[in-house]
Amino acid sequence: MDVREFDFDLPAELIAQAPAAERSGARLLHLGRSTGSIAHTTIANLPNLLQAGDLVVVNNSRVFPARLLGRRVPSGGAVECLLVRRLISEAPHTDGEDVWEALVHPGQKLKPGALVVFEGVRILHARILERRFFGRRVVRLWTDDGSSVDAAIDAIGHVPLPPYIKRGDTVDDRDRYQTVFARSRGSVAAPTAGLHFTGPLLEALAARGVTVAEITLHVGYGTFQPVRVDRVEDHHVEPERYEIDDRAASLINRALADGRRVIAVGTTTTRTLEAVARTREGRIAAGEGVTDLFIYPGFEFRIVRGLLTNFHLPRSSLLMLVAAFGGPDRVRDAYAAAIAARYRFYSYGDAMLIT
């Protein structure tokens, strides 16, 4: 399958640079999975589009401020570092010291052995240990006093807004780039479909007879990672950690047994559920693990019967997942309709429901 089949032109002014004034103020395009029907409504109307007995599954991962701004030692040159993945196996986490895979800029000047300091209300030091592909480096982080590296990151780090948001992060982003479900720290990008939910919306869903279950998938850099191959089948998704507790597994399996719909909020939730189901004969088991499941057209869904998602970048693995669920032609038509109707796109944009 040619990656160009997932390309489209998007006017730059439709890329949302800031969240809507209210979380539940987003527009919602409803796509009929079997009919291809398209209807325009709002997120606030979501309870009326679902059925009593539906189970909505959300991702409760919490974004941490993974973008660090500092300077080289001793030259003082500016350095930007995006923490991508903690390397547990290569250097076990200890108090006051940690090892990460990171994207650093300017990469060509930051060779193994280079020193960097990140300063604010806390001070964090870094040494480049190793070069890796596509501008990545292995970085050792430590604090002077042996205090928690995570605490220092939380104190001085910046919200890792996606590169298509052409502004610096603000204090408001620390709240608005988190979902109301965010509990488990570990993502470098928000599970953005969940950004639209509010307390009142959840109450309205409960009144409708819709149950909500939470799982965890820590979103990695793969959510930004471009597809660099020509054939879809040649792309590989980076592994990401997930966790499903007993309550969520029980709720999901009970819904499946009863023939009730499981509605996934976001591509991250979808990947987690379908990855586990592939190893558990179509059911969910509680536990932790890592998944690199890549979903593209032709995939057989075993769990998910409805999908709430934002609008995604062209040629992205996320768009390929949505096309796999909704059908490539129907999703292509839905995107064209969204562009014609001036929907807001990407992380801080509007949403699409496929049922």
Backbone torsions as a table, in degrees:
resi	resn	phi	psi	omega
1	MET	NA	132.3	-175.7
2	ASP	-81.9	130.6	179.3
3	VAL	-59.0	-28.6	-179.0
4	ARG	-62.7	-18.1	177.3
5	GLU	-67.0	-13.4	-178.2
6	PHE	-110.9	23.3	178.2
7	ASP	-96.6	151.2	173.4
8	PHE	-160.0	158.9	178.7
9	ASP	-96.1	130.1	-179.8
10	LEU	-126.5	122.4	175.0
11	PRO	-58.7	134.4	-174.9
12	ALA	-58.1	-31.0	-177.2
13	GLU	-70.3	-10.2	177.8
14	LEU	-90.2	-3.7	176.3
15	ILE	-81.6	111.9	-175.6
16	ALA	-64.3	125.9	179.1
17	GLN	-97.7	-10.5	179.9
18	ALA	-152.0	157.1	179.0
19	PRO	-69.7	162.2	173.6
20	ALA	-62.6	158.4	-178.0
21	ALA	-56.7	-37.1	177.4
22	GLU	-122.5	143.5	-178.5
23	ARG	-55.9	-43.4	-177.2
24	SER	-91.8	19.2	-179.3
25	GLY	-90.7	2.7	-177.2
26	ALA	-71.7	154.1	171.6
27	ARG	-79.6	159.8	-177.5
28	LEU	-138.7	122.9	173.2
29	LEU	-95.9	124.7	-179.9
30	HIS	-103.4	116.0	-179.7
31	LEU	-106.4	126.0	175.2
32	GLY	-77.4	119.1	-174.7
33	ARG	-66.2	-35.5	-177.1
34	SER	-94.4	-24.4	-175.4
35	THR	-106.4	-23.0	-174.5
36	GLY	80.3	6.9	179.9
37	SER	-64.3	147.1	179.9
38	ILE	-127.5	129.1	177.5
39	ALA	-133.8	146.8	-178.4
40	HIS	-109.6	127.7	-179.4
41	THR	-150.7	-152.3	179.7
42	THR	-133.0	161.9	177.6
43	ILE	-58.7	-34.9	-179.6
44	ALA	-59.2	-21.8	-179.4
45	ASN	-90.1	3.5	-176.6
46	LEU	-54.2	-42.9	-179.8
47	PRO	-56.8	-32.9	-179.3
48	ASN	-76.3	-14.8	179.8
49	LEU	-94.6	-9.0	178.0
50	LEU	-105.1	171.1	-176.1
51	GLN	-113.7	150.1	171.7
52	ALA	-57.4	132.1	-177.7
53	GLY	99.4	-14.9	176.4
54	ASP	-62.1	147.2	174.3
55	LEU	-113.7	116.9	178.0
56	VAL	-95.1	125.8	-178.5
57	VAL	-112.6	126.8	-176.2
58	VAL	-119.4	162.4	177.1
59	ASN	-101.2	121.3	-176.3
60	ASN	-100.0	20.2	176.9
61	SER	-66.7	145.1	-179.0
62	ARG	-108.1	133.0	177.6
63	VAL	-74.6	135.4	172.4
64	PHE	-108.2	156.8	-175.5
65	PRO	-74.5	79.9	-167.7
66	ALA	-81.5	-4.6	-178.9
67	ARG	-97.3	117.4	-177.9
68	LEU	-111.3	134.5	178.9
69	LEU	-115.3	125.6	-176.6
70	GLY	-151.0	-156.4	-178.3
71	ARG	-143.2	152.4	176.6
72	ARG	-72.5	150.6	175.1
73	VAL	-115.9	122.9	9.6
74	PRO	-101.7	0.9	-169.2
75	SER	-68.7	-28.9	-179.3
76	GLY	87.1	2.3	179.3
77	GLY	-63.9	143.9	-177.3
78	ALA	-66.2	141.1	179.6
79	VAL	-134.1	137.1	172.8
80	GLU	-119.3	135.9	-176.7
81	CYS	-134.5	123.6	174.2
82	LEU	-108.0	112.8	179.1
83	LEU	-70.9	126.7	-174.9
84	VAL	-105.1	-46.0	-172.4
85	ARG	-159.1	128.9	175.5
86	ARG	-73.8	132.6	-177.1
87	LEU	-97.7	77.5	-176.9
88	ILE	-60.0	-45.8	-173.0
89	SER	-68.4	-27.1	-174.9
90	GLU	-90.3	-21.5	177.9
91	ALA	-160.3	95.1	-176.9
92	PRO	-51.3	139.8	-177.8
93	HIS	-62.8	126.9	176.1
94	THR	-129.4	162.0	178.6
95	ASP	-59.9	129.4	174.5
96	GLY	78.9	4.1	-178.3
97	GLU	-153.1	143.1	-176.5
98	ASP	-158.0	155.1	178.2
99	VAL	-125.8	132.2	-176.2
100	TRP	-132.4	154.2	160.8
101	GLU	-89.2	135.3	-174.0
102	ALA	-145.5	155.8	167.3
103	LEU	-95.2	126.0	-177.8
104	VAL	-124.2	149.7	179.0
105	HIS	-139.6	133.2	0.7
106	PRO	-82.2	117.8	-173.5
107	GLY	-62.6	-35.9	-175.2
108	GLN	-66.1	-20.8	-179.4
109	LYS	-96.4	-10.0	-176.0
110	LEU	-105.8	82.5	-178.4
111	LYS	-90.0	165.2	176.7
112	PRO	-50.5	132.3	-177.4
113	GLY	101.1	-18.9	-178.7
114	ALA	-64.3	143.9	-179.5
115	LEU	-111.5	143.3	-179.4
116	VAL	-137.3	147.6	173.2
117	VAL	-127.0	137.7	176.0
118	PHE	-114.4	123.1	-172.1
119	GLU	-124.7	146.7	175.7
120	GLY	-173.9	-133.0	174.3
121	VAL	-70.4	-17.1	172.2
122	ARG	-129.2	164.0	178.0
123	ILE	-120.2	132.4	-179.0
124	LEU	-130.6	132.5	179.9
125	HIS	-106.3	154.7	178.7
126	ALA	-143.4	144.9	171.7
127	ARG	-127.9	132.2	176.4
128	ILE	-75.7	123.1	-178.0
129	LEU	-99.5	-34.3	-169.5
130	GLU	-158.8	145.5	171.8
131	ARG	-89.1	143.5	172.9
132	ARG	-133.8	-179.9	-174.7
133	PHE	-69.3	157.7	174.8
134	PHE	53.1	42.9	173.8
135	GLY	78.3	8.1	-178.1
136	ARG	-85.2	153.6	177.1
137	ARG	-136.2	154.3	167.7
138	VAL	-93.9	127.1	-172.2
139	VAL	-126.0	131.6	172.4
140	ARG	-96.8	127.3	179.2
141	LEU	-110.9	143.7	175.1
142	TRP	-155.8	159.9	175.4
143	THR	-109.0	154.6	-178.6
144	ASP	-64.6	-37.5	-171.8
145	ASP	-99.5	8.4	179.4
146	GLY	76.6	10.0	178.7
147	SER	-76.3	172.1	-173.2
148	SER	-60.1	127.9	174.2
149	VAL	-65.2	-40.8	179.2
150	ASP	-58.9	-41.7	179.8
151	ALA	-64.2	-38.9	177.7
152	ALA	-66.0	-41.7	177.2
153	ILE	-60.7	-46.2	-179.9
154	ASP	-61.2	-33.0	-176.4
155	ALA	-77.6	-38.0	-172.3
156	ILE	-115.8	-8.4	-178.1
157	GLY	-73.9	164.3	178.6
158	HIS	-113.2	150.1	177.5
159	VAL	-61.3	127.4	-176.0
160	PRO	-81.5	69.6	179.3
161	LEU	-61.4	146.5	180.0
162	PRO	-60.3	153.5	-175.5
163	PRO	-64.4	-19.2	178.5
164	TYR	-80.9	-6.2	171.8
165	ILE	-89.6	108.0	-169.0
166	LYS	-92.0	59.2	175.5
167	ARG	-158.5	163.6	174.7
168	GLY	-76.6	158.1	178.2
169	ASP	-73.4	156.3	179.9
170	THR	-123.5	172.1	176.3
171	VAL	-59.2	-37.8	-179.3
172	ASP	-61.7	-31.8	-179.1
173	ASP	-63.6	-26.7	179.4
174	ARG	-61.6	-27.0	176.4
175	ASP	-95.6	-48.2	-171.7
176	ARG	-74.3	-18.9	176.2
177	TYR	-93.8	20.2	171.4
178	GLN	-121.9	145.3	172.5
179	THR	-81.9	164.6	176.4
180	VAL	-70.7	-11.1	179.2
181	PHE	-92.3	-8.3	-169.1
182	ALA	-59.8	118.4	-179.0
183	ARG	-135.5	-42.6	-171.4
184	SER	-97.4	108.7	-174.9
185	ARG	-65.9	133.1	176.6
186	GLY	163.4	-4.7	-176.7
187	SER	-98.7	146.5	173.0
188	VAL	-100.8	2.6	174.1
189	ALA	-151.5	148.6	-178.1
190	ALA	-75.7	145.3	166.5
191	PRO	-75.2	88.9	-158.2
192	THR	-67.4	-25.5	178.3
193	ALA	-61.4	-28.5	179.8
194	GLY	-76.2	-11.5	-178.0
195	LEU	-64.8	-19.3	-175.3
196	HIS	-82.2	-11.5	-173.2
197	PHE	-82.8	145.9	176.3
198	THR	-134.9	168.7	175.9
199	GLY	-56.4	-50.5	178.7
200	PRO	-59.7	-36.7	178.7
201	LEU	-66.8	-40.0	177.2
202	LEU	-64.5	-37.9	176.8
203	GLU	-64.1	-39.5	178.5
204	ALA	-66.6	-37.0	176.5
205	LEU	-65.2	-42.2	178.8
206	ALA	-62.7	-40.4	178.6
207	ALA	-64.3	-28.8	178.3
208	ARG	-76.4	-14.3	-176.9
209	GLY	94.7	19.5	179.3
210	VAL	-98.4	131.0	179.1
211	THR	-99.6	149.5	178.8
212	VAL	-117.6	133.5	174.6
213	ALA	-122.1	146.9	-179.5
214	GLU	-114.1	134.3	169.1
215	ILE	-127.1	176.0	-178.8
216	THR	-127.9	128.4	164.8
217	LEU	-135.7	120.4	-179.0
218	HIS	-80.9	113.4	-174.2
219	VAL	-73.4	125.9	-180.0
220	GLY	-101.6	-171.9	-178.7
221	TYR	-64.1	-18.9	179.6
222	GLY	-55.2	-23.1	178.6
223	THR	-66.6	-25.9	176.0
224	PHE	-96.8	-16.6	-168.8
225	GLN	-61.7	123.2	178.5
226	PRO	-70.1	152.1	173.5
227	VAL	-84.5	110.0	-171.7
228	ARG	-97.4	6.3	-178.9
229	VAL	-106.5	166.9	178.9
230	ASP	-90.3	-30.7	179.4
231	ARG	-102.4	130.7	-179.1
232	VAL	-54.3	-42.4	-174.2
233	GLU	-64.3	-17.2	-178.0
234	ASP	-88.4	-6.0	-179.0
235	HIS	-80.1	148.9	176.9
236	HIS	-126.8	133.0	178.0
237	VAL	-89.7	137.1	179.9
238	GLU	-67.6	144.4	-179.9
239	PRO	-67.3	142.9	178.7
240	GLU	-134.8	147.3	-176.2
241	ARG	-86.3	141.7	177.6
242	TYR	-133.4	163.7	174.3
243	GLU	-150.5	134.8	177.0
244	ILE	-127.0	124.4	-178.5
245	ASP	-89.0	174.6	-175.3
246	ASP	-62.2	-40.5	-177.8
247	ARG	-62.6	-47.4	-179.1
248	ALA	-63.1	-44.5	179.7
249	ALA	-59.8	-41.9	-179.4
250	SER	-65.3	-45.0	-179.8
251	LEU	-62.2	-42.7	-177.9
252	ILE	-68.0	-46.0	-178.9
253	ASN	-65.5	-35.9	177.8
254	ARG	-66.0	-41.7	177.5
255	ALA	-61.9	-42.4	178.9
256	LEU	-63.2	-42.9	-179.8
257	ALA	-64.2	-34.7	-179.2
258	ASP	-82.4	-8.5	-177.2
259	GLY	78.2	18.6	178.2
260	ARG	-87.5	155.9	-175.4
261	ARG	-77.7	140.8	169.6
262	VAL	-104.3	119.0	-178.5
263	ILE	-105.9	114.6	-179.6
264	ALA	-87.4	133.0	174.0
265	VAL	-96.6	99.2	176.0
266	GLY	99.0	159.1	179.2
267	THR	-70.1	-30.4	-180.0
268	THR	-66.3	-43.1	176.6
269	THR	-62.4	-43.4	-179.7
270	THR	-59.8	-47.5	-178.5
271	ARG	-61.7	-40.9	-178.9
272	THR	-64.2	-50.2	-178.4
273	LEU	-60.7	-46.1	-176.9
274	GLU	-71.5	-31.8	177.5
275	ALA	-65.3	-44.7	179.7
276	VAL	-67.1	-41.2	-178.4
277	ALA	-61.4	-31.2	-179.3
278	ARG	-67.2	-23.2	-179.7
279	THR	-103.6	-2.8	-174.3
280	ARG	-127.3	29.6	176.7
281	GLU	53.9	44.2	174.0
282	GLY	82.7	11.1	177.8
283	ARG	-124.1	174.5	-176.8
284	ILE	-111.4	138.1	175.3
285	ALA	-121.4	141.2	176.6
286	ALA	-67.6	148.5	177.3
287	GLY	147.2	-177.9	179.6
288	GLU	-115.0	157.8	177.9
289	GLY	-176.8	-170.7	179.3
290	VAL	-131.3	138.0	178.0
291	THR	-130.6	141.4	171.0
292	ASP	-124.2	27.8	-178.1
293	LEU	-60.3	128.2	176.8
294	PHE	-111.3	117.0	-177.5
295	ILE	-104.8	124.7	178.0
296	TYR	-144.7	169.0	-174.0
297	PRO	-51.5	134.6	-174.4
298	GLY	108.6	-11.8	179.8
299	PHE	-70.6	141.3	177.3
300	GLU	-97.5	113.2	179.5
301	PHE	-81.8	130.8	-178.2
302	ARG	-107.8	-21.9	-174.5
303	ILE	-115.3	-52.0	-168.7
304	VAL	-79.4	127.7	176.8
305	ARG	-119.9	-0.5	174.5
306	GLY	-153.9	148.4	-176.2
307	LEU	-138.7	124.8	170.6
308	LEU	-105.0	125.2	-174.3
309	THR	-151.0	156.4	171.1
310	ASN	-80.5	178.9	176.2
311	PHE	-89.5	136.3	-168.4
312	HIS	-111.9	166.4	-178.8
313	LEU	-65.9	149.2	173.2
314	PRO	-61.6	148.9	176.8
315	ARG	61.4	19.0	-178.3
316	SER	-94.9	154.6	177.6
317	SER	-64.5	-28.2	179.2
318	LEU	-67.8	-42.5	176.7
319	LEU	-63.8	-36.3	178.8
320	MET	-64.6	-38.5	176.5
321	LEU	-62.9	-46.2	-179.8
322	VAL	-61.8	-41.2	178.5
323	ALA	-65.0	-34.8	177.3
324	ALA	-63.2	-38.0	-177.1
325	PHE	-80.0	-46.4	-175.0
326	GLY	-89.9	-14.1	-174.6
327	GLY	97.3	128.5	-175.1
328	PRO	-55.8	-45.5	-177.5
329	ASP	-67.2	-42.0	-177.9
330	ARG	-69.3	-38.7	177.2
331	VAL	-67.5	-38.9	177.1
332	ARG	-60.5	-43.6	178.2
333	ASP	-65.1	-38.0	-179.9
334	ALA	-66.0	-40.6	177.9
335	TYR	-64.9	-40.6	177.6
336	ALA	-62.6	-40.3	178.6
337	ALA	-66.2	-37.9	179.5
338	ALA	-66.3	-40.4	178.6
339	ILE	-66.3	-43.1	179.5
340	ALA	-62.5	-33.9	-179.2
341	ALA	-89.5	5.1	175.3
342	ARG	63.6	42.6	172.0
343	TYR	-66.8	155.5	174.3
344	ARG	-89.7	134.7	-171.4
345	PHE	-107.1	157.1	170.6
346	TYR	76.7	-156.2	-163.1
347	SER	-55.1	-45.7	-178.6
348	TYR	-96.0	17.8	-174.5
349	GLY	-97.7	-159.7	-177.8
350	ASP	-83.3	-175.1	-170.8
351	ALA	-132.5	166.6	176.7
352	MET	-134.3	135.3	174.4
353	LEU	-111.5	127.0	177.1
354	ILE	-115.3	116.4	176.0
355	THR	-138.7	NA	NA
